[in-house]
């Protein structure tokens, strides 16, 4: 009888866990669609623009442009992303600059992507043979024209794999936004776990959702790399 009771309790527990898994899936997916994906896309696009400007500044021969860009990259890469989030969301209000959670996350992730991606873009530009610059100059192009029409298109092909990895990493890093109250995927898992006390199940479920997203992005990354190899 004792053995039968244990088996019955185990089956009931498993069924309850499965119900919790199913019931919590939709809130997490909604959190991902409403916050995780938009946060990733906005921060990555803005971060790429910032990265391009920063990379060009770092390659400039003008010291007043090169030094601030180098300091920015060093400061962002030398401090944890979590600390940057806390400074923007919790620190700035002490200076009478209050920013709501989602914009705070966008600012922090944009600055972070901008610093790391700028190094990728800078290295990609520097990997292009100097003969490409000289060829542009011989047909009367200015430095900016050579950069825009000859160098950047070639550098873009080189930078696709590392920038794709940066994008995938950003998807996972958005889970840190839960610590500044952004209701993204992981925050939803935390809220449900706080009510049900089934932390293991819900955190594993959140991990599976992140894994699925990253698998899809890795598949897209492979397609982009193959197309760049053929057409770029």
C-alpha positions in Angstrom: 0.0 0.0 0.0 2.9 2.4 0.8 4.5 1.7 -2.6 1.2 2.3 -4.4 0.7 5.6 -2.5 4.1 6.8 -3.5 3.5 5.9 -7.2 0.2 7.7 -7.0 1.8 10.8 -5.5 4.5 10.8 -8.1 2.0 10.6 -11.0 -0.1 13.4 -9.6 3.0 15.5 -9.1 4.1 14.9 -12.7 0.7 15.7 -14.0 0.7 19.0 -12.0 4.1 19.8 -13.3 3.0 19.2 -16.9 -0.1 21.5 -16.4 2.2 24.2 -14.9 4.5 23.8 -17.9 1.6 24.2 -20.4 0.0 27.1 -18.5 3.2 29.1 -18.1 4.2 28.7 -21.7 1.9 31.3 -23.1 2.9 34.1 -20.7 6.6 33.4 -21.4 6.0 33.5 -25.1 4.0 36.7 -24.8 6.8 38.2 -22.7 9.3 37.2 -25.4 7.2 38.7 -28.2 6.4 41.9 -26.4 9.7 42.6 -24.8 12.6 40.2 -25.5 12.4 40.3 -29.3 11.7 44.1 -29.7 14.4 44.8 -27.1 16.9 42.7 -29.0 16.1 44.2 -32.4 16.0 47.8 -31.3 19.2 47.6 -29.3 21.0 45.7 -32.1 20.0 48.1 -34.9 20.9 51.2 -32.8 24.1 49.5 -31.5 25.2 48.8 -35.1 24.8 52.4 -36.0 26.7 53.5 -33.0 29.3 50.8 -33.7 29.9 52.1 -37.3 30.4 55.6 -36.1 32.7 54.5 -33.3 34.7 52.3 -35.6 35.2 55.1 -38.1 36.2 57.5 -35.2 38.7 54.9 -33.9 40.3 54.6 -37.4 40.4 58.4 -37.8 43.8 60.2 -37.8 42.2 63.0 -35.8 43.0 62.5 -32.1 40.0 64.4 -30.8 37.8 61.8 -32.5 39.9 58.7 -31.8 40.5 59.2 -28.1 36.8 59.5 -26.9 35.8 56.5 -29.1 38.7 54.5 -27.5 37.6 55.5 -24.0 34.0 54.6 -24.6 34.9 51.1 -26.0 37.3 50.5 -23.1 34.8 51.6 -20.4 31.9 49.5 -21.8 34.0 46.4 -22.4 35.7 46.7 -19.1 32.5 46.8 -16.9 29.8 44.2 -16.5 26.5 44.7 -18.5 24.6 44.2 -15.3 26.4 47.1 -13.6 25.7 49.3 -16.7 22.0 48.5 -16.4 21.9 49.3 -12.7 23.7 52.6 -13.3 21.2 53.7 -15.9 18.1 52.5 -14.1 18.9 52.9 -10.4 21.8 55.4 -10.5 20.6 58.1 -12.8 17.5 58.9 -10.7 19.9 60.2 -8.0 20.8 62.8 -10.6 17.2 63.6 -11.2 17.2 61.6 -14.5 14.6 58.9 -14.2 14.2 56.5 -17.1 11.5 53.8 -17.3 12.7 50.1 -17.4 12.3 49.4 -21.2 14.1 52.5 -22.4 16.8 52.0 -19.7 17.4 48.5 -21.1 17.5 49.8 -24.7 20.2 52.4 -23.7 22.3 49.9 -21.8 22.2 47.2 -24.5 22.7 49.7 -27.3 25.9 51.0 -25.6 27.1 47.5 -25.0 26.4 46.3 -28.6 28.0 49.5 -29.9 31.2 48.9 -28.1 31.7 45.3 -29.0 30.4 45.6 -32.5 32.6 48.6 -33.2 35.7 46.4 -32.6 34.3 43.8 -35.1 33.6 46.5 -37.7 37.0 48.1 -37.1 38.8 44.8 -37.5 36.8 44.0 -40.6 37.7 47.3 -42.2 41.4 46.9 -41.3 41.3 43.3 -42.9 40.6 44.8 -46.3 43.9 45.0 -48.3 45.3 48.5 -48.6 45.4 48.1 -52.4 41.6 48.6 -52.3 42.1 52.1 -50.9 44.8 52.8 -53.5 42.7 51.6 -56.3 39.9 54.0 -55.3 42.3 56.9 -55.0 43.7 56.3 -58.5 40.2 56.8 -60.1 39.7 60.0 -58.2 37.6 58.9 -55.2 37.9 60.7 -51.9 38.6 58.8 -48.7 35.0 58.9 -47.6 33.8 57.6 -51.0 36.3 54.8 -51.0 35.2 53.8 -47.5 31.5 53.9 -48.4 31.6 52.3 -51.9 34.5 49.9 -51.7 35.7 49.1 -48.2 32.5 48.9 -46.2 30.7 46.5 -48.6 33.7 44.1 -48.4 34.0 44.6 -44.6 30.3 43.8 -44.2 30.9 40.3 -45.6 33.7 39.7 -43.2 31.8 40.9 -40.2 28.6 38.9 -40.8 29.6 35.8 -38.7 30.9 37.7 -35.6 28.0 40.2 -35.7 25.5 37.3 -36.0 27.1 35.8 -32.9 26.8 39.2 -31.1 23.1 39.2 -32.0 22.5 35.7 -30.6 24.4 36.7 -27.4 22.2 39.7 -27.1 19.1 37.6 -27.1 20.4 35.8 -24.1 21.7 38.9 -22.4 18.2 40.5 -22.5 17.3 38.2 -19.6 19.3 40.6 -17.4 16.6 43.2 -18.1 14.4 41.2 -15.7 16.4 42.7 -12.9 15.2 46.2 -13.8 11.6 45.1 -14.0 11.2 44.7 -17.8 8.5 42.0 -18.2 10.4 40.0 -20.8 10.6 36.2 -21.1 12.7 35.4 -18.0 10.9 38.0 -15.8 7.6 36.1 -16.6 9.3 32.9 -15.5 10.4 34.5 -12.2 6.9 35.9 -11.6 5.2 32.5 -12.1 7.9 30.7 -10.0 7.4 33.2 -7.2 3.7 32.1 -7.0 4.1 28.4 -7.5 7.6 27.8 -5.9 8.4 25.4 -8.8 11.6 27.2 -9.7 13.4 24.3 -11.4 10.6 23.5 -13.9 10.0 27.2 -14.8 13.6 28.1 -15.2 14.3 25.1 -17.3 11.3 26.0 -19.4 12.6 29.5 -19.9 16.0 28.0 -20.8 14.4 25.8 -23.5 12.6 28.8 -25.0 15.9 30.8 -25.2 17.5 27.7 -26.7 14.8 27.4 -29.4 15.1 31.1 -30.3 18.9 30.7 -30.6 18.6 27.6 -32.7 16.4 29.5 -35.1 18.8 32.4 -35.2 21.7 30.1 -35.8 19.9 28.5 -38.7 19.3 32.0 -40.2 23.0 32.9 -39.5 24.1 29.9 -41.6 21.9 31.0 -44.5 23.3 34.5 -44.4 26.9 33.3 -44.3 26.3 31.0 -47.3 24.7 33.7 -49.3 27.4 36.2 -48.4 30.0 33.6 -49.5 28.3 33.3 -52.9 27.0 36.8 -53.7 29.1 39.2 -51.7 
